[in-house]
């Protein structure tokens, strides 16, 4: 599969924040989003795309007025909006990465980082040992941890502390919990060479994650504990 045209458009979404509830999308944000989607749809039609799909993720899942967004987009673009779950996001992320022949059968730890959510996936090929969507994203962090431009060292240190706390409190317990059949999920002892692939990151990273090794991230290399 090759890309014939690509583009992006960022819109500020709503009143309040994505780190607190409820989330309400502002009318102007809804209109701007619908206009952007209609523009992309028109471009896709000009390129004679065989299928055009509009996918909505974290913001539409959580907003109390998501139905307004869906209706305005459908009216502007003539396309149905699909609001997908966090699990569906994780599944598609894994499918997309494993479409690369070099990664199709490799054990993978995949992080799909978005604005309002991040999907953690542990799998190999079509088999998923673990997948979960966590309320962790760039927009949430920016709202929860305001910073200067550029961020100051103390602000970066505070962000790292917050992330370490979140990973320990929210992610680690789920990774270490038993699977449905009662077995333990593959974790610190059984994954020797795990490729950590960030969606949108062109170069893969290798993670040494084995007993006697410290988790480390390095391009194509491993490091002894």
N, C-alpha and C positions, 0 to 999 in steps of 0.2 A: 504494500500500500504506500502510495506517495501523496504528498500534500500539494495540491495545485494552487491553493490560496489560503492564507491564514491571517488572522487579525484578532484584536482584543479591544474591549471597551470597559473601563471601570466606572461604576456608579456608586455613590454613597447611598446606603440602603434605607435606613430608617431612623425613627426617633428612639431615644433610649440607646441601649447598647446590646450587642449580642452576648455579653457576659451577664446580663441580668434579664429577668422576665417581667412583663411580657415584651416581646419584640413586635413593633408595629412599623410596617413599611410606609414611608411618607409618600403622598400622592405624586410629588414631583419626581421621586426616585422610581416609582412605578412607571410613570410616563417615560422617563429617560431610558429605563431598561427595555420597555416595549419598543421604543424607537430604535434602540440598538439591535434588538433581536430582529425587527422587521428589516433593518438594513442588511444584516448578515443573511437573512433568508432570501432577500432579493439578489444578493451576490451569488448565493448557492444556486438559485434558479438560473441566473445568467451563465453559470458554469455547467449547467445541465446536470446537476446532482441527481442521482437516481432516488435518493431518500434523504429527507431533511427531518431531523429530530431536535426538539427543544427540551433540554434536560435541566431541571432545577434541583438544587441540592440543599445545603444547610439552612440558608436564609428562608427558603420557601417552606422547609420542614417545620421551622420553629415560629415563623411569624403568625400572629393571630389573624392577620388579614391577607394570608397567602392567596385566598380565593380571588381577591381583587387583582393581584398581580397576574394570576393565571388568566383571568378573563380579559384583561387589557392586552396582554401579549397575544392571546388568540385572536382578538379583534384586529390588532395592528398587523400581525404577520400571516393570519390565516392558518396557523399551525397549532396543534394540540400541545400543551405543556405537560411533560411527565415529571412529577415530583418523586424522586427516588429516595429510598432509605439509605442509611449509612452502610448497611450490609451490602446493598446493591452497588454502592460506590466502591466498596472494597473489592467486590467480585470483579467489577469491570477494570479496576486498576490492575489486578493480578492478570486478567486476561490480556490486557494491553501490553504489559511488560513481557509476558511469556509468548507473545506473538513474535518476539525476536528469537530466532533459532538458537542463538548462543545462550539464551536464558530459559528456553522452553522446558528443560528438565533439571535446571539447577535449583538447589534449595535456596529460598529467598526470604529475606525479611524486607518487606516493602512498607514505606511510609509515604502516604499520599497526603501532603500538607495543603490545606485550603485556608480560606479566610475564617470560617467558623468551625470547621471540624478537621480532624486528621484521622485517616484510616490506617490502622496497623494490621498488616497481613503477614502471616507466617505460612508458607506453603511451598509446594513443589509441583510443577506442571498444573494439572487440574485439581490436585488434592490440596485442600486448605486445612492446616492444623489449627489455625487461629485466625479470626478476623473480628475486628471491632472498630466502631467509629467513636472517637473520643471528642468531647467539646473543647478542642484545642486547635487554635488557628491564628493566623497573623493578625486578623482584625481583632479577635478577642484579646490578644496580648497587647496590641497597641492601645486598646481602650482600658484594659486593666492596669497596665504599667506605662503611663504616659512618660515621654522622654523628650529631651532636647534634640535638636537637629544640627549636627550629628549627635547620637547618643553619647553620654558621658561614661567613663569607665565604671563609676559606681552604679549607674543605671543598667549597664550591660551585666555587671556582676549580680545585681538584684534580679534581673530577668533569668539568668542562669540558675540562681538559687530557686526561683519559683518553678522553673521547668524541672529541675531535679526533684523537687518536692512533689510535683504533679506526677512524674513518671513513677516515683516510689509509691505514692498513695493510690493512684488510679490505674496505671498500666501494669505494673509488676504483679499485683494480686490477680488480675485477670489472666496474665500470661502463665502464672504458676498454678492456677486452679486446675483440677482434674477435668478431663474431657468427658463427654457423655458416657463413654464406655468404662469410665473409672480410671483410665490410665493417665499418667502425667504428661503434660504437653512437653514437646521438645524444647529445651531451654539451654541453660548455661553449660550442660555437660555433653550434649549429644550432637550439637551442630558445630562441626569443625571449621568448614569454610562456608560462610554465609555471605551472599552478595546483598548488600544494602543498596537498593536502587530508589532514588527519589524521583517521583514523577516529574518529568521536565529536565532532569539532570542527564546530560549526554554521556558522561563517563561513569562507569560503575565503580563502586567502592567495595573493597573487601573488608569484612569484619572477622577478626579472630575471636571466636566465641566457644572456647573449649576449656575443660578443666586444666589448670596450669597456665592458661593464657588470660591476659587482661583484655577486655573488650577494647579494641582500638580501631580507628578508621584510617585507612591509608590506601592510596591508589595502588592496587596490585601488590601489596606487601603485607607481611604479618610481623608481629612484635612479641617477643617472649616476656612473660611476667617477671 
